[in-house]
């Protein structure tokens, strides 16, 4: 029989990423928290639990992201269900949420649009902080929208309407928002990073956007003015080397007060601007 102590000692000899994640995978398999493992090191998992744990370890060794193996990821203090149908929410995307919450929006019932919602991370974070806001969250993937709706139900969040739509196409023509925000695909199709850090396991359609990575950003920035109230704001996440190009797109679309903000590693991460007719 293999005790928890023995299993963790063996996992510590594996490559760094897998060794680091092994306790989390074992805790997930046993339906316990990580601290329980160290409180009960002599416990021996049942044979079926041991088999499942070892299968998860093999998948992690082959680069599959931890979030897909456990089926969840935390974002903005919300525990969200994730599947390979959506991108895994990243901590750096919380800057988009933080910036939106700090905007000078006077209405307590602001209309907010989240384009390409995926697991619903951005919309759910905003809805949880501003229960008076009315959010519309779109995605082209029905599976992603179903997952986002499940996450909303799990957290008893009811101020989000989920719409199947490629960007703006499925929305009501008279929708006018105080805030539009998006974390769209922005990786160039031939970017070598697509073969690293678990990205081969994530949906390619949610990652890449044409030869320069700007295809979807052009669509969003160019069409956003038609769905914004006067003085409304657009915020988008983008690649660390795309700040200049994205600011130019904002300027061409008629935005003012254009600004690019950096993440905690001082990399260009989001750009925002205000639109006044």
VMD Tcl script that draws the C-alpha trace (Angstrom):
set ca {
  {0.00 0.00 0.00}
  {1.13 3.56 -0.71}
  {0.68 6.15 2.01}
  {0.23 9.85 1.34}
  {3.75 10.44 2.62}
  {5.17 7.90 0.17}
  {3.15 9.22 -2.75}
  {4.26 12.81 -2.16}
  {7.89 11.76 -1.68}
  {7.79 9.94 -5.01}
  {6.12 12.90 -6.75}
  {8.83 15.25 -5.46}
  {11.26 13.51 -7.83}
  {9.20 14.42 -10.89}
  {9.81 17.50 -13.10}
  {9.21 20.78 -11.27}
  {5.71 21.68 -12.52}
  {4.33 18.21 -11.89}
  {6.06 17.92 -8.51}
  {4.57 21.25 -7.43}
  {1.07 20.27 -8.53}
  {1.14 16.68 -7.23}
  {-0.20 17.54 -3.74}
  {-3.07 19.47 -5.32}
  {-3.88 16.55 -7.61}
  {-3.78 14.11 -4.70}
  {-5.98 16.35 -2.56}
  {-8.39 16.68 -5.49}
  {-8.48 12.90 -5.92}
  {-9.25 12.39 -2.22}
  {-11.74 15.29 -2.15}
  {-9.75 16.91 0.66}
  {-7.86 20.16 1.02}
  {-4.09 20.22 0.82}
  {-3.59 20.67 4.56}
  {-5.41 17.38 5.18}
  {-2.64 15.51 3.36}
  {-0.04 16.69 5.86}
  {-2.31 16.04 8.82}
  {-2.84 12.42 7.76}
  {0.43 11.34 6.04}
  {-0.07 7.64 6.89}
  {-3.44 7.43 5.13}
  {-3.44 5.02 2.19}
  {-5.76 5.92 -0.69}
  {-8.08 3.23 -1.98}
  {-6.86 1.39 -5.11}
  {-9.27 3.25 -7.40}
  {-8.17 6.58 -5.91}
  {-4.53 5.67 -6.42}
  {-5.22 4.74 -10.05}
  {-7.03 8.02 -10.68}
  {-4.25 10.05 -9.04}
  {-1.58 8.35 -11.14}
  {-3.60 8.98 -14.31}
  {-3.80 12.69 -13.42}
  {-0.03 12.78 -12.79}
  {0.64 11.28 -16.23}
  {-1.57 13.88 -17.88}
  {0.21 16.67 -15.97}
  {3.57 15.24 -17.06}
  {2.37 15.60 -20.66}
  {1.65 19.29 -20.12}
  {-2.08 19.32 -19.48}
  {-2.89 22.36 -17.28}
  {-3.74 21.79 -13.64}
  {-7.06 23.63 -13.98}
  {-8.31 21.18 -16.61}
  {-7.28 18.25 -14.42}
  {-9.10 19.52 -11.33}
  {-11.90 21.20 -13.27}
  {-11.71 24.52 -11.49}
  {-9.74 27.76 -11.24}
  {-10.00 30.71 -8.86}
  {-10.51 34.19 -10.33}
  {-11.26 37.33 -8.31}
  {-11.92 35.13 -5.24}
  {-14.53 33.14 -7.19}
  {-14.01 29.41 -7.67}
  {-14.95 28.79 -11.30}
  {-15.53 25.57 -13.17}
  {-13.34 25.29 -16.27}
  {-13.17 22.79 -19.13}
  {-11.11 22.52 -22.34}
  {-13.99 24.37 -24.08}
  {-12.72 27.64 -22.56}
  {-9.48 29.39 -21.76}
  {-8.24 29.09 -18.21}
  {-8.74 32.47 -16.45}
  {-5.39 34.19 -15.78}
  {-4.54 36.33 -12.77}
  {-3.35 39.16 -15.02}
  {-6.88 39.51 -16.44}
  {-8.00 40.71 -13.01}
  {-6.47 44.07 -14.02}
  {-9.31 44.41 -16.54}
  {-11.86 43.90 -13.76}
  {-10.05 46.23 -11.35}
  {-9.87 48.99 -13.96}
  {-13.53 48.67 -14.93}
  {-14.63 48.92 -11.29}
  {-12.66 52.15 -10.88}
  {-14.16 53.93 -13.91}
  {-16.19 57.11 -13.30}
  {-19.54 55.48 -14.06}
  {-22.27 57.34 -12.21}
  {-25.18 55.01 -12.91}
  {-25.76 52.37 -10.24}
  {-27.54 50.30 -12.91}
  {-24.88 50.55 -15.60}
  {-25.18 48.48 -18.75}
  {-22.00 46.43 -19.23}
  {-21.00 44.15 -22.11}
  {-18.39 41.39 -21.80}
  {-17.38 40.14 -25.25}
  {-16.03 36.58 -25.50}
  {-16.87 35.64 -21.92}
  {-15.51 32.07 -21.97}
  {-15.93 30.65 -18.45}
  {-17.63 33.92 -17.46}
  {-14.74 35.05 -15.28}
  {-14.79 38.77 -16.10}
  {-18.57 39.15 -16.12}
  {-18.97 37.18 -12.89}
  {-16.30 39.21 -11.10}
  {-17.98 42.48 -12.10}
  {-21.47 41.20 -11.33}
  {-20.40 40.02 -7.88}
  {-18.93 43.44 -7.07}
  {-21.73 45.52 -8.63}
  {-25.03 43.66 -8.17}
  {-26.91 46.68 -9.53}
  {-25.14 46.56 -12.88}
  {-26.85 44.79 -15.77}
  {-24.37 42.67 -17.69}
  {-24.54 41.00 -21.08}
  {-21.93 38.31 -21.70}
  {-21.38 36.92 -25.17}
  {-19.48 34.04 -26.70}
  {-19.54 32.27 -30.04}
  {-19.31 28.90 -28.25}
  {-22.53 27.46 -26.85}
  {-20.49 25.12 -24.64}
  {-18.63 28.08 -23.16}
  {-21.89 29.93 -22.51}
  {-23.38 26.89 -20.79}
  {-20.31 26.68 -18.57}
  {-20.48 30.42 -17.77}
  {-24.15 30.09 -16.86}
  {-23.31 27.17 -14.55}
  {-20.67 29.30 -12.84}
  {-23.18 32.11 -12.40}
  {-25.71 29.74 -10.86}
  {-23.07 28.26 -8.55}
  {-22.41 31.72 -7.09}
  {-26.08 32.81 -7.14}
  {-25.30 35.65 -9.56}
  {-28.41 36.69 -11.47}
  {-27.59 40.03 -13.13}
  {-25.97 38.56 -16.27}
  {-27.67 37.75 -19.58}
  {-25.73 35.22 -21.68}
  {-25.96 35.60 -25.47}
  {-24.50 33.41 -28.22}
  {-22.91 35.95 -30.52}
  {-19.72 36.42 -32.56}
  {-18.70 39.71 -30.99}
  {-21.51 42.24 -31.66}
  {-23.45 40.40 -34.35}
  {-26.11 38.75 -32.19}
  {-26.85 41.77 -30.00}
  {-29.85 44.08 -30.09}
  {-29.04 47.01 -32.35}
  {-30.26 49.54 -29.77}
  {-28.05 48.23 -26.93}
  {-26.04 51.10 -25.48}
  {-23.51 50.37 -22.77}
  {-21.65 52.34 -20.16}
  {-18.77 49.84 -20.37}
  {-17.67 47.31 -22.96}
  {-14.75 45.07 -22.11}
  {-13.10 42.04 -23.63}
  {-10.18 39.66 -23.31}
  {-10.21 38.52 -26.95}
  {-7.80 36.26 -28.83}
  {-4.65 38.30 -29.50}
  {-1.88 35.81 -30.29}
  {-0.42 35.68 -33.81}
  {-1.12 32.39 -35.58}
  {2.57 31.50 -35.91}
  {3.63 32.56 -32.40}
  {5.98 29.88 -31.00}
  {4.56 30.42 -27.49}
  {1.47 28.50 -28.62}
  {3.49 25.31 -28.11}
  {4.44 26.17 -24.53}
  {3.00 26.38 -21.01}
  {0.00 24.13 -21.62}
  {-1.37 26.29 -24.46}
  {-1.63 23.31 -26.86}
  {-4.40 22.01 -24.56}
  {-6.45 25.22 -24.67}
  {-8.91 26.09 -27.49}
  {-6.90 27.60 -30.34}
  {-9.87 29.72 -31.47}
  {-9.74 31.55 -28.12}
  {-6.03 32.29 -28.49}
  {-5.16 33.30 -32.05}
  {-6.40 36.21 -34.17}
  {-4.82 36.37 -37.60}
  {-1.25 36.86 -38.73}
  {-0.55 39.75 -36.34}
  {-2.90 38.83 -33.48}
  {-4.92 42.03 -33.95}
  {-7.79 40.77 -36.12}
  {-10.38 40.48 -33.33}
  {-9.15 43.62 -31.59}
  {-9.75 45.57 -34.83}
  {-13.31 44.23 -34.98}
  {-14.07 45.02 -31.34}
  {-12.52 48.50 -31.29}
  {-14.00 49.47 -34.65}
  {-17.54 48.41 -33.76}
  {-17.68 49.33 -30.07}
  {-18.69 53.01 -30.60}
  {-22.04 51.88 -32.03}
  {-22.85 50.10 -28.76}
  {-21.60 52.71 -26.29}
  {-23.50 55.47 -24.57}
  {-21.96 58.95 -24.85}
  {-19.01 58.94 -22.48}
  {-18.94 55.15 -22.42}
  {-15.73 53.18 -21.96}
  {-14.05 50.38 -23.86}
  {-11.40 48.21 -22.19}
  {-9.49 45.40 -23.88}
  {-6.72 43.04 -22.87}
  {-3.91 42.50 -25.37}
  {-0.37 41.24 -25.80}
  {2.57 42.92 -24.11}
  {3.95 44.07 -27.48}
  {0.62 45.37 -28.86}
  {0.09 48.50 -26.77}
  {1.14 50.99 -29.45}
  {-0.92 49.31 -32.18}
  {-4.01 49.07 -29.97}
  {-3.79 52.73 -28.93}
  {-3.66 53.65 -32.61}
  {-6.80 51.59 -33.26}
  {-8.57 53.37 -30.39}
  {-7.59 56.74 -31.85}
  {-8.81 55.82 -35.34}
  {-12.16 54.73 -33.89}
  {-12.66 58.14 -32.23}
  {-11.82 57.31 -28.62}
  {-10.34 59.85 -26.24}
  {-8.52 59.59 -22.90}
  {-6.72 56.56 -24.29}
  {-4.42 54.82 -21.85}
  {-2.46 51.58 -21.66}
  {-1.92 50.03 -18.25}
  {0.66 47.49 -17.21}
  {0.40 44.33 -15.17}
  {2.43 43.48 -12.05}
  {5.41 42.53 -14.23}
  {5.38 45.96 -15.92}
  {4.14 44.59 -19.24}
  {1.51 46.37 -21.33}
  {-1.67 44.45 -20.56}
  {-4.85 46.48 -21.14}
  {-5.87 49.59 -23.06}
  {-8.94 51.70 -22.38}
  {-10.57 54.74 -23.86}
  {-13.70 56.91 -23.57}
  {-16.02 57.52 -26.51}
  {-17.94 60.80 -26.87}
  {-20.13 61.42 -29.90}
}
mol new
graphics top color blue
foreach p $ca { graphics top sphere $p radius 0.5 }
foreach p [lrange $ca 0 end-1] q [lrange $ca 1 end] { graphics top cylinder $p $q radius 0.2 }
display resetview
